[in-house]
């Protein structure tokens, strides 16, 4: 009788852990999608801004050297 109760309990625990793992996997997939949709384009834009600023500073330094 005790063995049967332990068996039923352990099956329930396994099911709960499988459900939890599935939920966490879905959250991770959503986080990855959000990263791909929002963070990566923002980083690309920030990189472009920094490249433009570097180019402007280079041009400014070059122009100061001429005068």
Secondary structure, 3 states (H helix, E strand, C coil): CHHHHHHHHHHHHHHHHHHHHHHHHHHHHHHHHHHHHHHHHHHHHHHHHHHHHHHHHHHHHHHHHHC
